[in-house]
Amino acid sequence: MRTDATSDFEFFVQLAKLKSLSGAARSMGITPPAATKRLGILEARFRTRLVNRTTRSVSLTPEGETFARYASQILEQVREMEDAIAGSPADPHGRLRINATLGFGRTTIAPLVSEFAKRYPHVDIQFVVTDRPVDLVEGAFDMAIRFGELPDQRLRARRLMSNRRFLCASPKYLERHGMPRRKEDLVDHRCIIHTQNDDAFGVWRFMQEDHLEALKVNGSLASNDGDIVLRWALDGHGILIRSEWDLAKYIQSGRLSLVLPEVVLPSADLFVYYPGQRNESIRARAFIDFLVKHFEAPFVPVDIGKPAGGRKRAGRGKGG
């Protein structure tokens, strides 16, 4: 566990990064009044004002800049000390700060965190789920578990699982509107839009030899939540792009059918990302190895070789 002094350093570093007392409070798991009180105690201790406060944000005074710089250096040294003396590969100690996507983090990673915590009770875990990628360095995260390409060249990555993406729709939608024969036909169909990060709205991309080809599609339903758009597809509202990790059990049961299975979309492989500027801690290595072992379990992928519409087209898997 961290000492009071170390906790104060962490609080002020978060305040300096976020430039918000309420944001620093959320990151530390305390109330805004408690954050205000903590700042007041720090300023009283050093007998100087550390921040300039307005109704919307805070900015550091010169003394606050100095305090934040030294606090960051001290925290880095504390982490190095903990890694050097606390625990062993068989019994890691210390704090582990993990980020993951909202839906996948809640349904798949959270149970793994629970299992890991039972196995390694001396590791204190802070698990934060967000709809957007976070800055691991600025947010002081040890790692993030996300689908897709490396978001930051300062990071290192380890692939946990290959994960193709497919077009899909419910049989009842295809009975009413017909099966597209080529990807250009999608512009005449109802498409369910999964809005992600800063992607252009309603633009779907397909692999075409050595480049990506964009297609603007139309649809009356859109959401940034993957579970919501999947439910809409199951309800027969249109065609959706989804990964085989989510699709396998629905293809197997016949609740969804593959659409244009020969079309290749950019994959959504699962990675664990971690900062590359320093060695991994014992506890971070333990959790990454734990994830790798879990996702090594056999996963029978979606079978695109069988005709769409039947009930035996896919293997089993864990859906989202």
TORKOL-4160 file (C-alpha; in steps of 0.2 Angstrom, whole numbers, padded with zeros to 4 digits, m for minus):
320
<pt num="1" X="0000" Y="0000" Z="0000"/>
<pt num="2" X="0006" Y="0018" Z="m0003"/>
<pt num="3" X="0010" Y="0030" Z="0011"/>
<pt num="4" X="0001" Y="0046" Z="0014"/>
<pt num="5" X="0016" Y="0056" Z="0007"/>
<pt num="6" X="0016" Y="0045" Z="m0009"/>
<pt num="7" X="m0003" Y="0047" Z="m0011"/>
<pt num="8" X="m0001" Y="0066" Z="m0010"/>
<pt num="9" X="0012" Y="0065" Z="m0024"/>
<pt num="10" X="0000" Y="0055" Z="m0034"/>
<pt num="11" X="m0014" Y="0067" Z="m0031"/>
<pt num="12" X="m0004" Y="0082" Z="m0036"/>
<pt num="13" X="0003" Y="0074" Z="m0051"/>
<pt num="14" X="m0015" Y="0069" Z="m0057"/>
<pt num="15" X="m0020" Y="0087" Z="m0053"/>
<pt num="16" X="m0006" Y="0094" Z="m0064"/>
<pt num="17" X="m0010" Y="0083" Z="m0078"/>
<pt num="18" X="m0029" Y="0085" Z="m0078"/>
<pt num="19" X="m0030" Y="0103" Z="m0073"/>
<pt num="20" X="m0046" Y="0099" Z="m0064"/>
<pt num="21" X="m0049" Y="0096" Z="m0045"/>
<pt num="22" X="m0064" Y="0085" Z="m0049"/>
<pt num="23" X="m0054" Y="0075" Z="m0062"/>
<pt num="24" X="m0040" Y="0072" Z="m0050"/>
<pt num="25" X="m0053" Y="0067" Z="m0037"/>
<pt num="26" X="m0061" Y="0054" Z="m0049"/>
<pt num="27" X="m0043" Y="0047" Z="m0053"/>
<pt num="28" X="m0039" Y="0045" Z="m0035"/>
<pt num="29" X="m0056" Y="0038" Z="m0030"/>
<pt num="30" X="m0061" Y="0052" Z="m0018"/>
<pt num="31" X="m0074" Y="0066" Z="m0018"/>
<pt num="32" X="m0071" Y="0083" Z="m0024"/>
<pt num="33" X="m0073" Y="0091" Z="m0007"/>
<pt num="34" X="m0059" Y="0078" Z="m0001"/>
<pt num="35" X="m0048" Y="0084" Z="m0015"/>
<pt num="36" X="m0050" Y="0102" Z="m0011"/>
<pt num="37" X="m0046" Y="0098" Z="0007"/>
<pt num="38" X="m0031" Y="0088" Z="0002"/>
<pt num="39" X="m0025" Y="0103" Z="m0009"/>
<pt num="40" X="m0027" Y="0115" Z="0005"/>
<pt num="41" X="m0017" Y="0104" Z="0017"/>
<pt num="42" X="m0003" Y="0103" Z="0004"/>
<pt num="43" X="m0003" Y="0122" Z="0002"/>
<pt num="44" X="m0003" Y="0124" Z="0021"/>
<pt num="45" X="0011" Y="0112" Z="0023"/>
<pt num="46" X="0022" Y="0121" Z="0011"/>
<pt num="47" X="0016" Y="0139" Z="0016"/>
<pt num="48" X="0013" Y="0144" Z="m0003"/>
<pt num="49" X="0000" Y="0143" Z="m0016"/>
<pt num="50" X="0003" Y="0128" Z="m0028"/>
<pt num="51" X="m0012" Y="0131" Z="m0040"/>
<pt num="52" X="m0022" Y="0146" Z="m0047"/>
<pt num="53" X="m0041" Y="0141" Z="m0046"/>
<pt num="54" X="m0055" Y="0146" Z="m0057"/>
<pt num="55" X="m0073" Y="0140" Z="m0058"/>
<pt num="56" X="m0068" Y="0129" Z="m0073"/>
<pt num="57" X="m0050" Y="0123" Z="m0071"/>
<pt num="58" X="m0034" Y="0125" Z="m0061"/>
<pt num="59" X="m0016" Y="0131" Z="m0067"/>
<pt num="60" X="0000" Y="0128" Z="m0058"/>
<pt num="61" X="0010" Y="0142" Z="m0050"/>
<pt num="62" X="0029" Y="0142" Z="m0052"/>
<pt num="63" X="0030" Y="0133" Z="m0035"/>
<pt num="64" X="0016" Y="0121" Z="m0041"/>
<pt num="65" X="0026" Y="0117" Z="m0056"/>
<pt num="66" X="0042" Y="0113" Z="m0046"/>
<pt num="67" X="0032" Y="0102" Z="m0034"/>
<pt num="68" X="0024" Y="0092" Z="m0048"/>
<pt num="69" X="0041" Y="0089" Z="m0056"/>
<pt num="70" X="0049" Y="0083" Z="m0041"/>
<pt num="71" X="0033" Y="0073" Z="m0036"/>
<pt num="72" X="0034" Y="0064" Z="m0053"/>
<pt num="73" X="0052" Y="0060" Z="m0051"/>
<pt num="74" X="0049" Y="0053" Z="m0033"/>
<pt num="75" X="0035" Y="0042" Z="m0039"/>
<pt num="76" X="0045" Y="0035" Z="m0053"/>
<pt num="77" X="0059" Y="0030" Z="m0040"/>
<pt num="78" X="0046" Y="0023" Z="m0029"/>
<pt num="79" X="0039" Y="0012" Z="m0043"/>
<pt num="80" X="0057" Y="0006" Z="m0047"/>
<pt num="81" X="0060" Y="0002" Z="m0029"/>
<pt num="82" X="0044" Y="m0008" Z="m0027"/>
<pt num="83" X="0049" Y="m0018" Z="m0043"/>
<pt num="84" X="0066" Y="m0021" Z="m0036"/>
<pt num="85" X="0061" Y="m0027" Z="m0019"/>
<pt num="86" X="0043" Y="m0031" Z="m0018"/>
<pt num="87" X="0038" Y="m0048" Z="m0022"/>
<pt num="88" X="0044" Y="m0062" Z="m0034"/>
<pt num="89" X="0037" Y="m0069" Z="m0050"/>
<pt num="90" X="0027" Y="m0082" Z="m0039"/>
<pt num="91" X="0021" Y="m0068" Z="m0028"/>
<pt num="92" X="0020" Y="m0051" Z="m0035"/>
<pt num="93" X="0016" Y="m0035" Z="m0025"/>
<pt num="94" X="0011" Y="m0018" Z="m0028"/>
<pt num="95" X="m0001" Y="m0008" Z="m0038"/>
<pt num="96" X="m0007" Y="m0012" Z="m0056"/>
<pt num="97" X="m0017" Y="0001" Z="m0066"/>
<pt num="98" X="m0026" Y="m0007" Z="m0081"/>
<pt num="99" X="m0037" Y="0000" Z="m0095"/>
<pt num="100" X="m0049" Y="m0009" Z="m0106"/>
<pt num="101" X="m0064" Y="m0005" Z="m0118"/>
<pt num="102" X="m0081" Y="m0003" Z="m0110"/>
<pt num="103" X="m0090" Y="m0018" Z="m0116"/>
<pt num="104" X="m0076" Y="m0030" Z="m0118"/>
<pt num="105" X="m0068" Y="m0024" Z="m0102"/>
<pt num="106" X="m0084" Y="m0027" Z="m0092"/>
<pt num="107" X="m0089" Y="m0044" Z="m0099"/>
<pt num="108" X="m0072" Y="m0052" Z="m0102"/>
<pt num="109" X="m0058" Y="m0043" Z="m0094"/>
<pt num="110" X="m0066" Y="m0039" Z="m0077"/>
<pt num="111" X="m0069" Y="m0058" Z="m0073"/>
<pt num="112" X="m0050" Y="m0061" Z="m0077"/>
<pt num="113" X="m0045" Y="m0047" Z="m0066"/>
<pt num="114" X="m0055" Y="m0056" Z="m0052"/>
<pt num="115" X="m0047" Y="m0072" Z="m0055"/>
<pt num="116" X="m0030" Y="m0064" Z="m0056"/>
<pt num="117" X="m0033" Y="m0055" Z="m0039"/>
<pt num="118" X="m0038" Y="m0072" Z="m0031"/>
<pt num="119" X="m0022" Y="m0079" Z="m0037"/>
<pt num="120" X="m0011" Y="m0064" Z="m0032"/>
<pt num="121" X="m0019" Y="m0056" Z="m0017"/>
<pt num="122" X="m0004" Y="m0044" Z="m0014"/>
<pt num="123" X="m0007" Y="m0035" Z="m0030"/>
<pt num="124" X="m0018" Y="m0019" Z="m0029"/>
<pt num="125" X="m0028" Y="m0017" Z="m0045"/>
<pt num="126" X="m0036" Y="m0002" Z="m0052"/>
<pt num="127" X="m0046" Y="m0007" Z="m0067"/>
<pt num="128" X="m0053" Y="0008" Z="m0078"/>
<pt num="129" X="m0064" Y="0005" Z="m0093"/>
<pt num="130" X="m0066" Y="0019" Z="m0106"/>
<pt num="131" X="m0075" Y="0021" Z="m0123"/>
<pt num="132" X="m0059" Y="0029" Z="m0130"/>
<pt num="133" X="m0041" Y="0024" Z="m0130"/>
<pt num="134" X="m0031" Y="0033" Z="m0115"/>
<pt num="135" X="m0014" Y="0040" Z="m0115"/>
<pt num="136" X="m0005" Y="0026" Z="m0104"/>
<pt num="137" X="0010" Y="0037" Z="m0100"/>
<pt num="138" X="0000" Y="0053" Z="m0095"/>
<pt num="139" X="m0013" Y="0042" Z="m0086"/>
<pt num="140" X="0000" Y="0032" Z="m0077"/>
<pt num="141" X="m0007" Y="0015" Z="m0083"/>
<pt num="142" X="0003" Y="0000" Z="m0084"/>
<pt num="143" X="m0006" Y="m0007" Z="m0099"/>
<pt num="144" X="m0022" Y="m0007" Z="m0109"/>
<pt num="145" X="m0031" Y="m0021" Z="m0117"/>
<pt num="146" X="m0039" Y="m0016" Z="m0134"/>
<pt num="147" X="m0044" Y="m0021" Z="m0151"/>
<pt num="148" X="m0035" Y="m0014" Z="m0166"/>
<pt num="149" X="m0018" Y="m0006" Z="m0171"/>
<pt num="150" X="m0005" Y="0001" Z="m0160"/>
<pt num="151" X="m0012" Y="0019" Z="m0155"/>
<pt num="152" X="0005" Y="0026" Z="m0150"/>
<pt num="153" X="0023" Y="0023" Z="m0155"/>
<pt num="154" X="0029" Y="0025" Z="m0138"/>
<pt num="155" X="0020" Y="0009" Z="m0133"/>
<pt num="156" X="0025" Y="m0009" Z="m0135"/>
<pt num="157" X="0012" Y="m0023" Z="m0139"/>
<pt num="158" X="0008" Y="m0041" Z="m0137"/>
<pt num="159" X="m0005" Y="m0050" Z="m0147"/>
<pt num="160" X="m0017" Y="m0059" Z="m0137"/>
<pt num="161" X="m0029" Y="m0065" Z="m0151"/>
<pt num="162" X="m0032" Y="m0064" Z="m0170"/>
<pt num="163" X="m0049" Y="m0058" Z="m0173"/>
<pt num="164" X="m0057" Y="m0056" Z="m0190"/>
<pt num="165" X="m0072" Y="m0044" Z="m0194"/>
<pt num="166" X="m0087" Y="m0049" Z="m0204"/>
<pt num="167" X="m0103" Y="m0041" Z="m0211"/>
<pt num="168" X="m0118" Y="m0049" Z="m0203"/>
<pt num="169" X="m0137" Y="m0047" Z="m0202"/>
<pt num="170" X="m0152" Y="m0057" Z="m0195"/>
<pt num="171" X="m0161" Y="m0070" Z="m0206"/>
<pt num="172" X="m0177" Y="m0060" Z="m0204"/>
<pt num="173" X="m0169" Y="m0044" Z="m0211"/>
<pt num="174" X="m0161" Y="m0053" Z="m0226"/>
<pt num="175" X="m0178" Y="m0061" Z="m0230"/>
<pt num="176" X="m0186" Y="m0044" Z="m0231"/>
<pt num="177" X="m0172" Y="m0035" Z="m0240"/>
<pt num="178" X="m0162" Y="m0048" Z="m0249"/>
<pt num="179" X="m0144" Y="m0053" Z="m0248"/>
<pt num="180" X="m0132" Y="m0041" Z="m0256"/>
<pt num="181" X="m0122" Y="m0048" Z="m0270"/>
<pt num="182" X="m0107" Y="m0037" Z="m0269"/>
<pt num="183" X="m0101" Y="m0024" Z="m0257"/>
<pt num="184" X="m0107" Y="m0009" Z="m0268"/>
<pt num="185" X="m0125" Y="m0015" Z="m0265"/>
<pt num="186" X="m0123" Y="m0010" Z="m0246"/>
<pt num="187" X="m0127" Y="0008" Z="m0251"/>
<pt num="188" X="m0145" Y="0002" Z="m0254"/>
<pt num="189" X="m0147" Y="m0007" Z="m0238"/>
<pt num="190" X="m0150" Y="m0002" Z="m0220"/>
<pt num="191" X="m0133" Y="m0002" Z="m0211"/>
<pt num="192" X="m0131" Y="m0001" Z="m0192"/>
<pt num="193" X="m0117" Y="0011" Z="m0188"/>
<pt num="194" X="m0105" Y="0008" Z="m0174"/>
<pt num="195" X="m0097" Y="0025" Z="m0171"/>
<pt num="196" X="m0079" Y="0022" Z="m0164"/>
<pt num="197" X="m0067" Y="0036" Z="m0159"/>
<pt num="198" X="m0065" Y="0049" Z="m0173"/>
<pt num="199" X="m0069" Y="0037" Z="m0187"/>
<pt num="200" X="m0079" Y="0046" Z="m0201"/>
<pt num="201" X="m0098" Y="0043" Z="m0199"/>
<pt num="202" X="m0105" Y="0029" Z="m0210"/>
<pt num="203" X="m0089" Y="0025" Z="m0219"/>
<pt num="204" X="m0084" Y="0007" Z="m0220"/>
<pt num="205" X="m0067" Y="0001" Z="m0226"/>
<pt num="206" X="m0063" Y="m0015" Z="m0235"/>
<pt num="207" X="m0046" Y="m0023" Z="m0240"/>
<pt num="208" X="m0043" Y="m0022" Z="m0258"/>
<pt num="209" X="m0027" Y="m0030" Z="m0263"/>
<pt num="210" X="m0014" Y="m0019" Z="m0255"/>
<pt num="211" X="m0025" Y="m0004" Z="m0250"/>
<pt num="212" X="m0041" Y="0001" Z="m0241"/>
<pt num="213" X="m0056" Y="0005" Z="m0250"/>
<pt num="214" X="m0069" Y="0016" Z="m0242"/>
<pt num="215" X="m0088" Y="0015" Z="m0245"/>
<pt num="216" X="m0101" Y="0027" Z="m0238"/>
<pt num="217" X="m0116" Y="0017" Z="m0231"/>
<pt num="218" X="m0133" Y="0023" Z="m0224"/>
<pt num="219" X="m0143" Y="0019" Z="m0209"/>
<pt num="220" X="m0155" Y="0026" Z="m0197"/>
<pt num="221" X="m0147" Y="0018" Z="m0181"/>
<pt num="222" X="m0130" Y="0022" Z="m0174"/>
<pt num="223" X="m0122" Y="0020" Z="m0157"/>
<pt num="224" X="m0104" Y="0020" Z="m0149"/>
<pt num="225" X="m0108" Y="0005" Z="m0139"/>
<pt num="226" X="m0104" Y="m0012" Z="m0147"/>
<pt num="227" X="m0117" Y="m0022" Z="m0137"/>
<pt num="228" X="m0131" Y="m0010" Z="m0142"/>
<pt num="229" X="m0128" Y="m0011" Z="m0161"/>
<pt num="230" X="m0126" Y="m0030" Z="m0160"/>
<pt num="231" X="m0143" Y="m0031" Z="m0151"/>
<pt num="232" X="m0151" Y="m0020" Z="m0165"/>
<pt num="233" X="m0143" Y="m0032" Z="m0178"/>
<pt num="234" X="m0151" Y="m0047" Z="m0169"/>
<pt num="235" X="m0168" Y="m0037" Z="m0169"/>
<pt num="236" X="m0167" Y="m0037" Z="m0188"/>
<pt num="237" X="m0164" Y="m0018" Z="m0190"/>
<pt num="238" X="m0150" Y="m0020" Z="m0203"/>
<pt num="239" X="m0132" Y="m0025" Z="m0208"/>
<pt num="240" X="m0118" Y="m0023" Z="m0196"/>
<pt num="241" X="m0099" Y="m0025" Z="m0195"/>
<pt num="242" X="m0094" Y="m0036" Z="m0180"/>
<pt num="243" X="m0079" Y="m0046" Z="m0175"/>
<pt num="244" X="m0079" Y="m0065" Z="m0175"/>
<pt num="245" X="m0076" Y="m0065" Z="m0156"/>
<pt num="246" X="m0093" Y="m0057" Z="m0154"/>
<pt num="247" X="m0102" Y="m0066" Z="m0169"/>
<pt num="248" X="m0097" Y="m0085" Z="m0167"/>
<pt num="249" X="m0111" Y="m0090" Z="m0155"/>
<pt num="250" X="m0124" Y="m0081" Z="m0165"/>
<pt num="251" X="m0119" Y="m0088" Z="m0182"/>
<pt num="252" X="m0119" Y="m0105" Z="m0174"/>
<pt num="253" X="m0136" Y="m0103" Z="m0167"/>
<pt num="254" X="m0143" Y="m0096" Z="m0183"/>
<pt num="255" X="m0148" Y="m0079" Z="m0175"/>
<pt num="256" X="m0136" Y="m0070" Z="m0187"/>
<pt num="257" X="m0130" Y="m0074" Z="m0205"/>
<pt num="258" X="m0114" Y="m0069" Z="m0213"/>
<pt num="259" X="m0116" Y="m0056" Z="m0227"/>
<pt num="260" X="m0103" Y="m0056" Z="m0242"/>
<pt num="261" X="m0091" Y="m0067" Z="m0232"/>
<pt num="262" X="m0079" Y="m0067" Z="m0246"/>
<pt num="263" X="m0076" Y="m0048" Z="m0243"/>
<pt num="264" X="m0061" Y="m0044" Z="m0232"/>
<pt num="265" X="m0062" Y="m0031" Z="m0219"/>
<pt num="266" X="m0048" Y="m0024" Z="m0208"/>
<pt num="267" X="m0045" Y="m0036" Z="m0193"/>
<pt num="268" X="m0048" Y="m0032" Z="m0175"/>
<pt num="269" X="m0035" Y="m0042" Z="m0167"/>
<pt num="270" X="m0034" Y="m0041" Z="m0148"/>
<pt num="271" X="m0018" Y="m0033" Z="m0140"/>
<pt num="272" X="m0011" Y="m0029" Z="m0123"/>
<pt num="273" X="m0002" Y="m0012" Z="m0124"/>
<pt num="274" X="0011" Y="m0006" Z="m0112"/>
<pt num="275" X="0023" Y="0008" Z="m0110"/>
<pt num="276" X="0040" Y="0004" Z="m0118"/>
<pt num="277" X="0051" Y="0017" Z="m0110"/>
<pt num="278" X="0055" Y="0006" Z="m0095"/>
<pt num="279" X="0055" Y="m0012" Z="m0090"/>
<pt num="280" X="0039" Y="m0021" Z="m0086"/>
<pt num="281" X="0036" Y="m0023" Z="m0067"/>
<pt num="282" X="0035" Y="m0041" Z="m0060"/>
<pt num="283" X="0016" Y="m0039" Z="m0057"/>
<pt num="284" X="0013" Y="m0032" Z="m0075"/>
<pt num="285" X="0023" Y="m0047" Z="m0083"/>
<pt num="286" X="0012" Y="m0058" Z="m0072"/>
<pt num="287" X="m0004" Y="m0051" Z="m0078"/>
<pt num="288" X="0001" Y="m0051" Z="m0096"/>
<pt num="289" X="0007" Y="m0069" Z="m0095"/>
<pt num="290" X="m0010" Y="m0073" Z="m0087"/>
<pt num="291" X="m0019" Y="m0065" Z="m0101"/>
<pt num="292" X="m0009" Y="m0074" Z="m0114"/>
<pt num="293" X="m0012" Y="m0091" Z="m0106"/>
<pt num="294" X="m0031" Y="m0087" Z="m0105"/>
<pt num="295" X="m0032" Y="m0082" Z="m0123"/>
<pt num="296" X="m0022" Y="m0097" Z="m0129"/>
<pt num="297" X="m0037" Y="m0108" Z="m0126"/>
<pt num="298" X="m0044" Y="m0115" Z="m0142"/>
<pt num="299" X="m0056" Y="m0103" Z="m0151"/>
<pt num="300" X="m0066" Y="m0111" Z="m0165"/>
<pt num="301" X="m0067" Y="m0096" Z="m0178"/>
<pt num="302" X="m0082" Y="m0091" Z="m0189"/>
<pt num="303" X="m0083" Y="m0104" Z="m0203"/>
<pt num="304" X="m0085" Y="m0094" Z="m0219"/>
<pt num="305" X="m0084" Y="m0109" Z="m0230"/>
<pt num="306" X="m0102" Y="m0114" Z="m0227"/>
<pt num="307" X="m0117" Y="m0105" Z="m0235"/>
<pt num="308" X="m0126" Y="m0092" Z="m0225"/>
<pt num="309" X="m0142" Y="m0095" Z="m0217"/>
<pt num="310" X="m0139" Y="m0112" Z="m0210"/>
<pt num="311" X="m0137" Y="m0117" Z="m0192"/>
<pt num="312" X="m0120" Y="m0126" Z="m0193"/>
<pt num="313" X="m0109" Y="m0112" Z="m0200"/>
<pt num="314" X="m0098" Y="m0108" Z="m0186"/>
<pt num="315" X="m0088" Y="m0114" Z="m0171"/>
<pt num="316" X="m0092" Y="m0110" Z="m0153"/>
<pt num="317" X="m0084" Y="m0095" Z="m0145"/>
<pt num="318" X="m0087" Y="m0082" Z="m0132"/>
<pt num="319" X="m0098" Y="m0068" Z="m0138"/>
<pt num="320" X="m0100" Y="m0050" Z="m0132"/>
